[in-house]
Amino acid sequence: MITAIVNFKLPAEIDARKANDLFKSSAPKYRAMKGLVRKYYLFDDHNRIGGGVYLWKSRADADAVYTPQWKAYIAERYGAPPDIRYFETSVVVDNESDKILADAA
């Protein structure tokens, strides 16, 4: 599995409520997305950073979404291009399902 952490600078006019509204309006786009296991939206008011943490089945699945068009959409929507960092994720502790998921990576 792959974890991608996506961050982007936020303009001053996007407060917590506005960020929440923007996040909720984009969330349906990620439902049933090929290879996406889970997504968390992030908002840091103090540092003016928004973003997401994505858990993907593979790097190829992530790369299929983080296209130049997607990056342009993020830049237009939030006012800055995204920074994306990728991490190999070989073990996930899921307390909700009471499981430890181990990838054979």
Sine and cosine of phi, psi and omega as CSV:
sin_phi,cos_phi,sin_psi,cos_psi,sin_omega,cos_omega
0.00,0.00,0.34,-0.94,0.00,-1.00
-0.80,-0.60,0.72,-0.69,0.19,-0.98
-0.97,-0.26,0.77,-0.63,0.09,-1.00
-0.91,-0.41,0.78,-0.63,0.09,-1.00
-0.94,-0.33,0.88,-0.48,-0.04,-1.00
-0.93,-0.37,0.80,-0.61,0.05,-1.00
-0.76,-0.64,0.49,-0.87,0.12,-0.99
-0.47,-0.88,0.52,-0.86,0.05,-1.00
-0.94,0.33,0.59,-0.81,0.01,-1.00
-0.94,-0.34,0.63,-0.78,0.10,-0.99
-0.94,0.33,0.38,-0.93,-0.07,-1.00
-0.85,0.53,-0.49,0.87,-0.07,-1.00
-0.97,0.25,-0.15,0.99,0.04,-1.00
-1.00,-0.06,0.98,-0.19,0.07,-1.00
-1.00,-0.05,-0.06,-1.00,-0.06,-1.00
-0.86,0.51,-0.66,0.75,-0.01,-1.00
-0.91,0.41,-0.71,0.70,0.01,-1.00
-0.90,0.44,-0.67,0.74,0.03,-1.00
-0.87,0.49,-0.70,0.71,0.01,-1.00
-0.86,0.51,-0.68,0.73,0.03,-1.00
-0.89,0.45,-0.70,0.72,0.02,-1.00
-0.90,0.44,-0.68,0.73,-0.01,-1.00
-0.90,0.44,-0.73,0.68,-0.01,-1.00
-0.88,0.47,-0.59,0.81,-0.02,-1.00
-0.95,0.32,-0.43,0.90,0.01,-1.00
-1.00,-0.04,-0.30,0.95,-0.08,-1.00
-0.82,0.58,-0.67,0.74,-0.01,-1.00
-0.85,0.52,-0.44,0.90,0.02,-1.00
-0.90,0.44,-0.39,0.92,-0.08,-1.00
-0.99,-0.11,-0.14,0.99,0.04,-1.00
-0.93,0.37,0.69,-0.72,0.02,-1.00
0.86,0.51,0.37,0.93,0.04,-1.00
-0.95,0.32,0.74,-0.68,-0.06,-1.00
-0.81,0.58,0.85,-0.53,0.10,-1.00
0.99,0.10,-0.16,0.99,-0.01,-1.00
-1.00,0.08,0.86,-0.51,0.02,-1.00
-1.00,0.07,-0.71,0.71,-0.07,-1.00
-0.32,-0.95,0.50,-0.87,0.08,-1.00
-0.70,-0.71,0.69,-0.72,0.13,-0.99
-0.89,-0.46,0.76,-0.65,0.10,-1.00
-1.00,0.07,0.59,-0.80,-0.05,-1.00
-0.85,-0.53,0.62,-0.79,0.07,-1.00
-0.59,-0.81,0.83,-0.56,0.04,-1.00
-0.84,-0.54,0.99,-0.13,-0.05,-1.00
-0.90,0.43,-0.65,0.76,-0.06,-1.00
-0.88,0.47,-0.71,0.70,-0.03,-1.00
-0.99,-0.11,0.00,1.00,0.02,-1.00
0.86,0.52,0.76,0.65,-0.02,-1.00
-0.81,-0.59,0.70,-0.72,0.14,-0.99
-0.87,-0.50,0.11,-0.99,0.05,-1.00
0.34,-0.94,-0.38,-0.93,-0.02,-1.00
-0.38,-0.92,0.40,-0.92,0.16,-0.99
-0.90,-0.43,0.84,-0.55,-0.07,-1.00
-0.88,-0.47,0.71,-0.70,0.14,-0.99
-0.95,-0.31,0.89,-0.46,-0.06,-1.00
-0.93,-0.37,0.49,-0.87,0.09,-1.00
-0.93,0.37,-0.53,0.85,0.00,-1.00
-0.44,-0.90,0.29,-0.96,0.07,-1.00
-0.91,0.42,-0.57,0.82,0.02,-1.00
-0.88,0.47,-0.63,0.78,0.05,-1.00
-0.89,0.45,-0.68,0.73,0.02,-1.00
-0.90,0.43,-0.73,0.69,-0.03,-1.00
-0.89,0.46,-0.49,0.87,0.02,-1.00
-0.92,0.39,-0.38,0.92,0.00,-1.00
-0.99,-0.10,-0.66,0.75,-0.09,-1.00
-0.99,0.13,0.87,0.50,0.00,-1.00
-0.99,0.11,0.21,-0.98,0.11,-0.99
-0.83,0.55,-0.56,0.83,0.02,-1.00
-0.92,0.39,-0.66,0.75,0.03,-1.00
-0.90,0.43,-0.68,0.73,0.01,-1.00
-0.89,0.46,-0.63,0.78,0.04,-1.00
-0.92,0.40,-0.62,0.78,0.05,-1.00
-0.87,0.48,-0.71,0.71,0.02,-1.00
-0.89,0.45,-0.71,0.70,-0.01,-1.00
-0.88,0.48,-0.65,0.76,0.02,-1.00
-0.94,0.34,-0.67,0.74,-0.08,-1.00
-0.94,0.33,-0.64,0.77,-0.11,-0.99
-0.92,-0.39,-0.11,0.99,0.09,-1.00
1.00,-0.06,0.04,1.00,0.01,-1.00
-0.41,-0.91,0.52,-0.85,0.03,-1.00
-0.95,0.33,0.43,-0.90,-0.02,-1.00
-0.99,0.14,0.47,-0.88,0.19,-0.98
-0.95,-0.31,0.79,-0.61,-0.06,-1.00
-0.87,-0.50,0.79,-0.61,0.09,-1.00
-0.86,-0.51,0.67,-0.74,-0.06,-1.00
-0.92,-0.40,0.60,-0.80,0.02,-1.00
-0.68,-0.73,0.71,-0.71,0.18,-0.98
-0.91,0.41,0.72,-0.70,-0.04,-1.00
-0.80,-0.60,1.00,-0.09,-0.11,-0.99
-1.00,-0.02,-0.33,0.94,-0.01,-1.00
-0.65,-0.76,0.72,-0.70,0.06,-1.00
-0.79,-0.62,0.79,-0.61,0.11,-0.99
-1.00,-0.09,0.89,-0.45,-0.01,-1.00
-0.92,-0.39,0.99,-0.12,-0.04,-1.00
-0.95,0.32,-0.43,0.90,0.02,-1.00
-0.92,0.40,-0.65,0.76,0.01,-1.00
-1.00,-0.08,-0.04,1.00,-0.04,-1.00
0.85,0.53,0.69,0.72,-0.04,-1.00
-0.75,-0.67,0.45,-0.89,0.22,-0.98
-0.92,-0.39,0.87,-0.49,-0.01,-1.00
-0.99,-0.11,0.83,-0.55,0.01,-1.00
-0.87,-0.50,0.81,-0.59,-0.02,-1.00
-1.00,-0.05,0.56,-0.83,0.00,-1.00
-1.00,0.07,0.48,0.88,-0.05,-1.00
-0.93,0.37,0.00,0.00,0.00,0.00
